[in-house]
Every structure is written in C-alpha cells, then in structure tokens.
Amino acid sequence: MIPSLTTDGHLPLGRHRCDLTEFQQSFVADAAFKTSAVRQEIYDDLTQVVELFRSFANDLIEVVWIGGSFTSSKTDPGDIDCLFVLDQTVFNGLSKTQQAKLLKLKRKDYVREKFGLKVEPFILVREEFENPWEKDWVADKAVHYLAARGAWDDWWQRIRNNNGGLSSKPVRGYLEVTL
C-alpha cells in the first residue's frame, strides 16, 4: 500500500512496495492530480518503456523503483525517473547484441530522443549469489552489486535543495513497483 504524501509533498522515508495499478491510481488517477496536463501521458510513456523491456524477454523486469517528482505532489512533472531491476539469469540469456541494445536505454535522454517518451530509465541487473557475507565483511563477489543497489536506494531518498544540489541525507521515500 502506498502511504499518503507528507506535508512537504513527498512519500515518507523508505521504499514502499506496490503494484502498477496502485501506482497508477495514486499518482495519475487520484483527484489530487485531476488538473495535471501530463501525468497520464507520462504514465502511458512508462507503460511503453515497460513493453520495450519486455520485448527483449517477458520476464526480464523483476521490479521498478520509481522516485523523483512523479512520486511527489508536483502536478506536472517533466518526466518519470525509474530504475529497472532486471533478472540476471534472463539478462545473461540475451545475446550480446540484445544486451548492448538494452543497455542503451539507460543513456541520458536516449529514450526521450529516440522514442519521444518522457521516461528516464536506469538499469540495475540483480546479481545472484547465495550469501553476500564472507567472514565479517561483504564478499568480493558481492561488493559491486551491493554498492550499486545501496547507492540507488540512497539516491531515490534525496531531494534537490534550493542551490540545485542534493540533500546529503535521505529525506523522502520512493516506490518499488511490481509488474
């Protein structure tokens, strides 16, 4: 369930799990956004990007982390920021050419310029390992993936400050959307 926005217009701190229908109801169809000129269009763009990912393999996407202004009280955000967490086994089953085409999608403004969609997709391939710990620290095999996943988690919980920089500590939440 998606919690109510805080008084500053953001999700409460943390990662909140929901499905795509709940996401659409809360951030597109909700009465709070009835005057939005772009939310439905951006949501439709998101569904097109999901289908684009699925064109590589139907079960490629595990979840999508969504944050930024689309998950805030901003009536007309400029786009939607998403981290597509992909299944490593499925990703590795793609040809090198397919993998390269897929990874192009995460280039800055590529999806907007190539397809005209207001979606900023990022990609994280979930790495599979049984135990991330080795002795009293993170195993070498897990360091890169866990650092990237943790950085994304931290990133989605920050906001831009008045100087155009980012807050130095987590202050808002984001969504983990299942498809």
Buried (B, 14 or more C-beta within 10 A) or exposed (E): EBEEBBEEEBBEBEBBEBEBEBBBEBBBBEEEBEEBEBBEEBBEBBBBBBEBBEEBBEEBBBBBBBBBBBBBBBBEBBBBBBBBBBBBEBBEEBEEEBBEEBEEBBEEEEBBEEBEBBBBBBBBBBBEEEEBEEEEEBBEEBEEBBEBBEEBBEBBBBBEEEEEEEEEEBBBBBBBBBB
